[in-house]
Amino acid sequence: MTDTLEHFTKGSIVVLICVAVILKFILSKRNEKTGKGIEETEHEVLRRRYLLVYGLGALGDWLQGPYVYRLYSLHNLKDEEINQLFVIGFASSCVFGPFSGALWDNYGRKLGILTYGLLYSACCVLTAHGSSFPVLIIGRVLGGLSTAILFSAFESWLVGASQAVNLGPRGLDAVFTQQTVLNSMLAVFSGLISQFLADYLSVETVFNMAAVVLILVTISALFLLDENHGKSDVTVLENLREGTSIVLSSWAISSLGVIQALFEGSMYAFVLMWTPSLSTEDSNIPHGLIFSALMLSVMVGSLVNDLIKPTLVTILTISACALSLVAFIEDPIVRFVLFGTFEACVGAFWPVMASLRSKYVPENARCAVLSIFRIPLNLIVIWLLLNSMSTSSIFGICGILLFISIIVRKSVTARVNTEN
């Protein structure tokens, strides 16, 4: 079965690359005729600068992410200790993330991006060379905080900067799509690089390389990005209180946080569980090939989203069906296809949600609100980590969460239609 899965994965990679090339060609031809909102020089400069800085930030995250568990194992940690460290990382993001979001709204989103590079670089160094469990805990805390910044300060900076140069919704949507495609390409590339470094040098070298890339984030942001703020004439706690008030006062906004938590909570569960769900006791699955195929699926999903613009409900429905079926089907080939389908939905989900957040979340507390959105997401992941459930049970729960997200989204559209 392992050989069959490997051959099927290789064939899937070839097909996905061909599909991605065809979609990219169709989109480029369409954009030549209609334009996508990136029409002025200052818009193009903004796009290039942001994607360069974001790309370095994502590359630093992707390089070391897949090897954290392996490195902890090399530190001779027990499975329970490794699990504790992962829980600490998500708890750090959950507890400190909202305060950090409010901080960047006050003192500048660029400052948040600069801090991201420094903190995540320090996390990589401590994780690679930490000689005691307390040092590894500090590294995981810094990692959780850095992740919170990655998913709040970058997007908040982009939306604020786009308003400064009058980049319209179509142009901003185009940047969000390009960001997702770039993220997928970097994931595939980083997987190959980190595999080479780990095999021929050491796992610690992977983290050292990631630390260097993350320092480059700080350097590039320092010279390429201009500062922008949310509401800077209030204290951090007042900004956090305002962000909380914004989330609780509008169902249109709070529903985005609920949907994000349910979808991305399921996504993180998938990240943790795809390996054991495809493995058997006597098989060694082609991890690198499968990872590359899944990341290519994300890219294809993003390009399909750019081409046909499916609704969020459609994306959530396909996602829910894919993960629910995994709970009942044990064949590795079928599961691999379902995982690829789900990852394609991830590629479509990210730019759609980023566009909705840019539309509904107010600029004055954008970073704080995006950080608050991640609180329930982290709680879902922590709950999954602390419960010993079978693979099928976890995917069944993920399917339920995704079906709930469909109900939440439909409730919003129903309310909008009623008001209109």
C-alpha positions in Angstrom: 0.0 0.0 0.0 2.9 2.4 0.7 4.3 2.0 -2.8 0.8 2.6 -4.2 0.4 5.7 -2.2 3.8 7.0 -3.2 3.1 6.4 -6.9 -0.3 8.1 -6.6 1.2 11.0 -4.8 3.9 11.5 -7.5 1.2 11.4 -10.1 -0.9 13.9 -8.1 2.0 16.3 -7.9 2.4 16.3 -11.7 -1.3 16.8 -12.2 -1.5 19.6 -9.7 1.5 21.4 -11.2 -0.1 21.2 -14.7 -3.5 22.5 -13.3 -1.7 25.4 -11.5 0.1 26.4 -14.7 -3.1 26.3 -16.7 -5.0 28.3 -14.2 -2.2 30.9 -13.9 -2.1 31.2 -17.7 -5.9 31.7 -17.9 -5.8 34.3 -15.1 -3.0 36.2 -16.6 -4.8 36.4 -19.9 -8.0 37.5 -18.2 -6.1 40.2 -16.2 -4.5 41.6 -19.3 -8.0 42.3 -20.6 -9.9 43.4 -17.5 -7.2 44.4 -14.9 -7.3 43.3 -11.3 -7.0 46.6 -9.5 -3.2 46.7 -9.4 -3.0 49.4 -12.0 -1.0 52.3 -10.6 2.7 52.5 -9.9 2.2 53.1 -6.1 -0.1 50.1 -5.9 2.5 47.9 -7.6 5.3 49.2 -5.2 3.0 48.4 -2.2 2.3 44.9 -3.5 5.9 44.0 -4.2 7.2 45.4 -0.9 4.6 43.7 1.2 4.9 40.3 -0.5 8.7 40.4 -0.1 8.4 41.0 3.6 5.5 38.7 4.1 7.3 36.0 2.0 10.3 36.1 4.2 8.1 35.9 7.3 6.3 32.9 5.9 9.5 31.2 4.7 11.0 31.5 8.2 7.9 29.9 9.7 7.7 27.1 7.1 11.4 26.2 7.3 11.4 25.1 10.9 7.7 24.3 11.5 7.8 20.7 10.3 10.9 19.8 12.3 9.9 21.1 15.8 8.6 17.7 16.9 11.7 15.9 15.5 14.1 18.4 17.2 12.3 18.0 20.6 12.7 14.2 20.1 16.5 14.8 19.6 16.5 16.7 22.9 15.4 13.3 24.4 12.0 14.7 25.5 9.1 12.3 26.3 5.9 12.5 24.2 4.1 14.0 27.2 6.7 16.8 27.5 6.5 17.5 23.8 2.8 17.7 24.0 3.1 20.1 26.9 5.4 22.4 24.9 2.9 22.5 22.0 0.1 23.3 24.4 2.2 26.1 25.9 2.8 27.5 22.5 -0.9 27.7 21.6 -1.7 29.0 25.1 0.9 31.8 24.7 -0.7 32.9 21.5 -4.1 32.8 23.1 -3.1 34.8 26.2 -0.6 37.3 24.9 -1.9 37.6 21.3 -4.7 40.1 22.0 -2.5 42.3 24.1 0.1 42.3 21.3 -2.5 43.1 18.7 -3.6 46.2 20.7 0.0 47.1 21.2 0.7 47.3 17.4 -2.5 49.3 16.8 -1.2 51.8 19.2 2.5 51.9 18.4 2.5 50.8 14.8 2.0 47.6 12.7 5.4 48.0 11.2 6.9 47.8 14.7 4.9 44.6 15.1 6.5 43.1 12.0 9.9 44.1 13.1 9.2 42.5 16.5 8.0 39.3 14.8 11.3 38.8 13.1 13.3 39.3 16.3 11.1 37.2 18.5 10.7 34.3 16.1 14.4 34.3 15.4 15.1 34.0 19.1 12.5 31.2 19.3 14.4 29.3 16.6 17.7 29.7 18.4 16.3 28.7 21.8 14.5 25.7 20.3 17.6 24.5 18.5 20.2 25.0 21.2 18.1 25.0 24.4 19.7 22.7 26.9 17.0 22.6 29.5 13.2 22.2 29.5 12.6 25.8 31.0 14.6 27.2 28.0 12.5 25.3 25.6 9.4 26.6 27.3 10.6 30.2 26.7 11.2 29.3 23.1 7.7 28.0 22.7 6.2 31.0 24.4 8.0 33.3 22.0 6.9 31.0 19.1 3.2 31.4 20.2 3.5 35.1 20.4 5.3 35.3 17.1 2.5 33.3 15.4 -0.1 35.7 16.8 1.8 38.6 15.2 2.2 36.8 11.9 -1.6 36.5 11.6 -2.5 40.0 12.7 0.2 42.6 12.2 1.0 41.7 8.6 -2.6 41.8 7.3 -3.4 44.9 9.4 -0.4 46.7 8.0 -1.4 45.8 4.4 -5.0 47.0 4.8 -3.9 50.3 6.4 -1.3 50.9 3.7 -3.8 50.1 1.0 -6.1 52.8 2.3 -3.2 55.3 2.3 -2.6 54.8 -1.5 -6.3 54.3 -2.4 -5.9 50.6 -3.4 -9.5 49.4 -4.0 -11.1 46.2 -2.9 -10.3 44.4 -6.2 -6.7 45.3 -5.9 -6.6 44.2 -2.2 -8.3 40.9 -3.1 -5.6 40.3 -5.7 -2.9 40.8 -3.2 -4.5 38.4 -0.8 -4.7 35.8 -3.5 -1.1 36.3 -4.5 -0.1 36.1 -0.8 -1.8 32.6 -0.5 -0.2 31.4 -3.7 3.2 32.7 -2.6 2.7 31.0 0.8 2.0 27.7 -0.9 5.1 28.0 -3.2 7.3 28.8 -0.2 5.9 25.8 1.7 7.0 23.5 -1.1 10.3 25.2 -1.5 11.1 25.3 2.3 10.2 21.6 2.6 12.9 20.7 0.0 15.5 23.0 1.6 14.8 21.9 5.2 14.9 18.3 4.1 18.3 18.8 2.5 19.7 20.7 5.5 18.4 18.1 8.0 19.7 15.1 6.0 23.1 16.4 5.1 23.9 18.8 8.0 21.7 18.7 11.0 18.2 19.5 12.2 19.7 22.3 14.2 20.9 23.8 11.0 17.3 24.1 9.8 16.5 26.3 12.7 19.6 28.3 12.3 18.7 29.0 8.7 15.1 29.9 9.8 16.6 32.4 12.3 18.6 34.1 9.6 15.6 34.4 7.3 13.5 35.9 10.2 16.2 38.4 10.9 15.9 39.4 7.2 12.2 40.1 7.9 13.2 42.7 10.4 15.8 44.3 8.1 13.6 44.3 5.0 10.6 45.7 6.9 12.8 48.4 8.4 13.7 49.8 5.0 10.7 48.8 2.8 7.6 49.5 4.9 6.1 52.8 6.1 4.5 52.8 9.5 0.7 52.9 10.0 -1.4 52.8 13.1 -4.9 52.1 14.4 -6.1 54.3 17.2 -2.9 55.6 18.7 -4.3 58.3 21.1 -5.5 55.7 23.7 -3.8 53.2 26.0 -3.1 49.6 25.0 -5.8 48.4 27.4 -8.3 50.9 26.0 -7.5 49.7 22.5 -8.0 46.1 23.6 -11.3 47.0 25.3 -12.4 48.8 22.1 -11.4 45.8 20.0 -13.4 43.5 22.3 -16.4 45.9 22.1 -16.2 45.8 18.3 -16.3 42.0 18.2 -19.2 41.7 20.6 -21.3 44.6 19.2 -21.6 43.3 15.6 -22.7 39.8 14.6 -21.3 40.4 11.1 -17.8 40.9 12.7 -18.0 38.3 15.5 -19.3 35.7 13.1 -16.1 36.1 11.1 -14.1 35.2 14.2 -16.4 32.2 14.9 -16.0 30.9 11.4 -12.3 31.4 11.4 -11.9 29.6 14.7 -14.0 26.6 13.5 -12.3 26.3 10.2 -8.7 27.0 11.2 -9.2 24.9 14.4 -10.1 22.0 12.0 -7.1 22.9 9.8 -4.7 22.7 12.7 -6.2 19.4 13.8 -5.7 18.2 10.2 -2.0 19.4 10.3 -1.5 17.3 13.5 -3.3 14.2 12.3 -2.7 13.7 8.6 0.5 11.7 9.1 -0.9 9.1 11.5 -4.2 8.9 9.5 -2.2 7.8 6.4 0.3 5.6 8.2 0.1 1.9 9.2 2.3 0.1 11.7 4.4 -1.5 8.9 4.6 1.4 6.5 6.8 4.5 6.0 4.7 6.9 4.0 6.5 9.5 1.7 6.0 12.5 4.0 7.9 15.0 1.8 6.0 14.1 -1.3 2.6 14.2 0.4 3.4 17.5 2.0 4.4 19.0 -1.4 1.1 17.6 -2.9 -1.0 19.1 -0.1 0.7 22.5 -0.5 0.2 22.4 -4.3 -3.5 21.8 -3.5 -3.6 25.0 -1.5 -2.1 26.9 -4.4 -4.6 25.4 -6.9 -7.5 26.2 -4.5 -6.4 29.8 -4.3 -6.1 30.1 -8.1 -9.6 28.5 -8.6 -11.0 30.9 -6.1 -9.5 33.8 -8.1 -11.0 32.4 -11.3 -14.6 31.5 -10.3 -15.1 33.3 -6.9 -17.0 30.6 -5.0 -19.0 31.7 -2.0 -17.7 31.1 1.5 -20.6 28.7 2.2 -19.5 26.6 -0.8 -16.0 26.5 0.5 -17.1 25.5 4.0 -19.5 22.9 2.7 -16.8 21.1 0.6 -14.4 21.3 3.5 -17.0 19.8 5.9 -17.8 16.9 3.6 -14.1 16.1 2.9 -13.1 15.9 6.6 -16.3 14.1 7.6 -15.7 11.4 5.1 -12.2 10.8 6.5 -13.9 9.7 9.7 -15.6 6.8 7.9 -13.1 5.9 5.2 -9.8 4.3 6.1 -8.3 3.7 2.6 -5.1 5.8 2.5 -5.6 6.7 -1.2 -9.1 8.0 -0.7 -8.0 9.8 2.5 -5.2 11.5 0.5 -7.7 12.7 -2.1 -10.0 14.0 0.6 -7.0 15.8 2.3 -6.1 17.4 -1.0 -9.7 18.6 -1.4 -9.6 20.1 2.1 -6.3 21.8 1.4 -7.7 23.3 -1.8 -10.5 24.7 0.3 -7.9 26.2 2.6 -6.3 27.9 -0.4 -9.7 29.4 -1.3 -10.7 30.2 2.3 -7.7 32.4 3.3 -8.1 35.1 0.6 -11.9 35.1 1.0 -11.7 35.6 4.8 -9.0 38.2 4.5 -11.2 40.1 2.1 -14.2 39.9 4.5 -12.0 41.0 7.4 -10.7 44.0 5.4 -14.3 45.0 4.7 -15.9 44.6 8.1 -13.2 45.1 10.7 -12.6 48.8 11.6 -9.2 50.2 11.0 -8.8 51.8 14.4 -8.5 48.5 16.2 -7.9 46.1 13.3 -4.9 44.3 14.8 -6.5 43.9 18.2 -9.7 42.4 16.6 -7.7 40.0 14.5 -5.8 38.8 17.6 -9.1 38.4 19.5 -10.3 36.2 16.6 -7.5 33.7 17.4 -8.5 33.2 21.0 -11.2 30.5 20.3 -9.1 29.0 17.6 -6.2 28.4 20.0 -8.7 27.1 22.6 -10.0 24.5 20.1 -6.5 23.3 19.3 -5.5 23.1 23.0 -8.6 21.1 23.7 -7.8 18.7 20.9 -4.2 18.3 22.2 -5.3 17.6 25.7 -7.8 14.9 24.7 -6.8 11.4 23.7 -9.1 10.6 20.8 -8.9 8.3 17.9 -8.0 9.8 14.4 -11.5 9.1 13.1 -13.1 10.8 16.1 -11.0 13.9 15.7 -11.9 14.2 12.0 -15.6 13.5 12.8 -15.5 16.4 15.3 -13.8 18.6 12.7 -16.6 17.8 10.2 -19.2 18.8 12.9 -17.3 22.1 13.5 -17.2 22.9 9.8 -21.0 22.2 9.4 -21.6 24.6 12.4 -19.5 27.2 10.5 -21.9 26.9 7.6 -24.9 27.6 9.8 -23.1 30.6 11.3 -22.4 32.0 7.8 -25.9 31.4 6.6 -27.3 33.2 9.7 -25.3 36.3 8.7 -26.4 36.3 5.0 -30.0 35.7 6.2 -29.8 38.7 8.5 -28.4 40.9 5.7 -31.1 39.8 3.3 -33.8 40.6 5.9 -32.3 44.0 6.6 -32.2 44.8 2.8 
